[in-house]
Amino acid sequence: MRKRLCALLIFVLVLSSCGVLAEEYPRTLTDQAGREVVLEAEPQRVVSGYYISTSACIALGLKDRLVAIETGAQKRNIYALAAPELMELPNVGSAKAFDLEACVAAEPDLVILPKKLADQAETLEKLGIHVILVYPESHEQLSDMLTLLGQALNAEEAAAALVDKYGEVLNQAEVLAAGADRPTALMLGNSSYLTCAPGGMYQSTLIAAAGGENAAESLEGTTWTEVSYEQLLALNPDFLLIPSEAAYTAEDLLGDAQLAALDAVQNRRVYAMPSEYEAWDSPTPSGILGVLWTLHVLHGDLYSEEALKQQVSDFYQTFYGFAPEDAADHS
């Protein structure tokens, strides 16, 4: 009898490790807009109308379930490197111009959309298509989104691993920068360096996590905010940071005579985020590397370039399945 019980226990453990005994469907979830979503079965055909959730699906090992994604895939190096097949999928537009017909035509059993597309989500739900709305606008909210996607798509183990890595890196940055001076930094906008990230943007939390202070913390807003030359001179940050997808270069700032009086310009502390992979200043899963890059920029004596390169390599090989040296062919 005891042998039978041991054999049964081993069998159960094996099944559990294979995911067979994962929580059965239907599953009732609460998305990041506070909506209750009931999934009768594990979704197999997924539409992602948001580049952040598409990148997350790749990192969670779910790229094979995607049947349509947001527009602009050809411009995203991370897809070419980690999931080139996605660039051949139909697109469903963007948050500014969502293509409802294309989404329905993809015959999804789950659609992932940003929270701002709540009206479109309601329309899809009336058509019998389940929708999860996501809002990853902070480190905590990104982790919550990853957990939510893991629950919805029966990928809890992968989501937990990614969330744990996120927490590990944030803790590493906090420990390394503890006790050090906190320089001021200004994250400039994508389209113009006469825009910047106010205190309400994700980029502000990125600077804080890297041991700095957002020079524009007092500015209100949750999107890139216009600033004048006079305001930039008044803010006078120690560092100027240029996001990955900026339409200008560090040389443009250094050559602008109207910025010559800035401490960051005079000390040549103007840095552009790497652009080989994806926007590290955005709340994508690899946005955590943006924290490490900023940590290196602000505290190079505490966190070396060699350490950064190693962690970038480990992260992309672990969660995206490619070696970062491959990025040179796609930048």
Solvent accessible surface area in square Angstrom, and as a share of the most:
residue,aa,sasa,rsa
1,M,169,0.76
2,R,194,0.71
3,K,174,0.74
4,R,189,0.69
5,L,98,0.49
6,C,67,0.40
7,A,59,0.46
8,L,104,0.52
9,L,107,0.53
10,I,108,0.55
11,F,117,0.49
12,V,58,0.33
13,L,106,0.53
14,V,78,0.45
15,L,45,0.22
16,S,59,0.38
17,S,90,0.58
18,C,94,0.56
19,G,35,0.34
20,V,94,0.54
21,L,98,0.49
22,A,32,0.25
23,E,117,0.52
24,E,144,0.65
25,Y,45,0.17
26,P,92,0.58
27,R,4,0.02
28,T,84,0.49
29,L,17,0.08
30,T,90,0.53
31,D,6,0.03
32,Q,38,0.17
33,A,36,0.28
34,G,59,0.57
35,R,60,0.22
36,E,127,0.57
37,V,3,0.02
38,V,59,0.34
39,L,1,0.00
40,E,106,0.48
41,A,67,0.52
42,E,48,0.21
43,P,3,0.02
44,Q,99,0.44
45,R,103,0.38
46,V,1,0.01
47,V,0,0.00
48,S,0,0.00
49,G,2,0.02
50,Y,35,0.13
51,Y,52,0.20
52,I,2,0.01
53,S,0,0.00
54,T,0,0.00
55,S,0,0.00
56,A,0,0.00
57,C,1,0.00
58,I,10,0.05
59,A,9,0.07
60,L,8,0.04
61,G,64,0.61
62,L,11,0.05
63,K,64,0.27
64,D,125,0.65
65,R,44,0.16
66,L,8,0.04
67,V,25,0.14
68,A,0,0.00
69,I,1,0.01
70,E,7,0.03
71,T,58,0.33
72,G,28,0.27
73,A,12,0.09
74,Q,126,0.56
75,K,173,0.73
76,R,54,0.20
77,N,31,0.16
78,I,1,0.01
79,Y,1,0.00
80,A,20,0.16
81,L,20,0.10
82,A,9,0.07
83,A,0,0.00
84,P,70,0.44
85,E,80,0.36
86,L,3,0.01
87,M,43,0.19
88,E,144,0.64
89,L,49,0.25
90,P,78,0.49
91,N,76,0.39
92,V,0,0.00
93,G,11,0.10
94,S,35,0.23
95,A,31,0.24
96,K,200,0.85
97,A,71,0.55
98,F,29,0.12
99,D,62,0.32
100,L,57,0.28
101,E,146,0.65
102,A,26,0.20
103,C,0,0.00
104,V,55,0.32
105,A,79,0.61
106,A,11,0.08
107,E,122,0.55
108,P,12,0.07
109,D,59,0.31
110,L,0,0.00
111,V,0,0.00
112,I,0,0.00
113,L,0,0.00
114,P,5,0.03
115,K,81,0.34
116,K,153,0.65
117,L,6,0.03
118,A,46,0.36
119,D,109,0.57
120,Q,57,0.25
121,A,0,0.00
122,E,97,0.43
123,T,53,0.31
124,L,0,0.00
125,E,58,0.26
126,K,156,0.66
127,L,106,0.53
128,G,61,0.58
129,I,18,0.09
130,H,41,0.18
131,V,0,0.00
132,I,0,0.00
133,L,0,0.00
134,V,1,0.00
135,Y,79,0.30
136,P,1,0.01
137,E,62,0.28
138,S,28,0.18
139,H,24,0.11
140,E,129,0.58
141,Q,60,0.27
142,L,0,0.00
143,S,22,0.14
144,D,71,0.37
145,M,0,0.00
146,L,0,0.00
147,T,59,0.34
148,L,10,0.05
149,L,0,0.00
150,G,0,0.00
151,Q,69,0.31
152,A,0,0.00
153,L,1,0.00
154,N,47,0.24
155,A,13,0.10
156,E,67,0.30
157,E,148,0.66
158,A,36,0.28
159,A,3,0.02
160,A,53,0.41
161,A,50,0.39
162,L,1,0.00
163,V,37,0.21
164,D,99,0.51
165,K,45,0.19
166,Y,2,0.01
167,G,38,0.37
168,E,101,0.45
169,V,2,0.01
170,L,43,0.22
171,N,86,0.44
172,Q,53,0.24
173,A,0,0.00
174,E,119,0.53
175,V,95,0.55
176,L,59,0.30
177,A,7,0.06
178,A,74,0.57
179,G,89,0.86
180,A,34,0.26
181,D,127,0.66
182,R,108,0.40
183,P,23,0.14
184,T,47,0.27
185,A,0,0.00
186,L,0,0.00
187,M,0,0.00
188,L,2,0.01
189,G,0,0.00
190,N,45,0.23
191,S,91,0.59
192,S,41,0.26
193,Y,37,0.14
194,L,53,0.26
195,T,16,0.09
196,C,0,0.00
197,A,0,0.00
198,P,0,0.00
199,G,19,0.18
200,G,45,0.44
201,M,21,0.10
202,Y,4,0.02
203,Q,11,0.05
204,S,5,0.04
205,T,47,0.28
206,L,0,0.00
207,I,0,0.00
208,A,50,0.38
209,A,24,0.19
210,A,0,0.00
211,G,2,0.02
212,G,0,0.00
213,E,82,0.37
214,N,10,0.05
215,A,20,0.15
216,A,0,0.00
217,E,100,0.45
218,S,99,0.64
219,L,41,0.21
220,E,159,0.71
221,G,37,0.36
222,T,94,0.55
223,T,95,0.55
224,W,70,0.24
225,T,37,0.22
226,E,142,0.64
227,V,8,0.05
228,S,44,0.28
229,Y,46,0.18
230,E,124,0.56
231,Q,79,0.35
232,L,3,0.01
233,L,68,0.34
234,A,87,0.67
235,L,47,0.24
236,N,54,0.27
237,P,0,0.00
238,D,45,0.23
239,F,14,0.06
240,L,2,0.01
241,L,0,0.00
242,I,2,0.01
243,P,3,0.02
244,S,13,0.08
245,E,99,0.44
246,A,24,0.19
247,A,86,0.67
248,Y,24,0.09
249,T,69,0.40
250,A,17,0.13
251,E,124,0.56
252,D,66,0.34
253,L,1,0.00
254,L,44,0.22
255,G,65,0.62
256,D,21,0.11
257,A,89,0.69
258,Q,108,0.48
259,L,1,0.01
260,A,53,0.41
261,A,66,0.51
262,L,1,0.00
263,D,56,0.29
264,A,0,0.00
265,V,14,0.08
266,Q,118,0.53
267,N,87,0.45
268,R,161,0.59
269,R,95,0.35
270,V,13,0.08
271,Y,83,0.31
272,A,55,0.43
273,M,7,0.03
274,P,35,0.22
275,S,63,0.41
276,E,60,0.27
277,Y,23,0.09
278,E,21,0.09
279,A,7,0.05
280,W,4,0.02
281,D,3,0.01
282,S,11,0.07
283,P,9,0.06
284,T,1,0.00
285,P,0,0.00
286,S,0,0.00
287,G,0,0.00
288,I,0,0.00
289,L,2,0.01
290,G,0,0.00
291,V,0,0.00
292,L,0,0.00
293,W,19,0.07
294,T,0,0.00
295,L,0,0.00
296,H,46,0.20
297,V,18,0.10
298,L,15,0.07
299,H,11,0.05
300,G,39,0.37
301,D,130,0.67
302,L,70,0.35
303,Y,7,0.03
304,S,47,0.30
305,E,84,0.37
306,E,123,0.55
307,A,37,0.29
308,L,14,0.07
309,K,126,0.53
310,Q,105,0.46
311,Q,33,0.14
312,V,10,0.05
313,S,24,0.15
314,D,65,0.34
315,F,3,0.01
316,Y,0,0.00
317,Q,95,0.42
318,T,95,0.55
319,F,28,0.12
320,Y,11,0.04
321,G,65,0.63
322,F,15,0.06
323,A,24,0.19
324,P,15,0.10
325,E,128,0.58
326,D,68,0.35
327,A,2,0.02
328,A,78,0.60
329,D,125,0.65
330,H,73,0.33
331,S,96,0.62
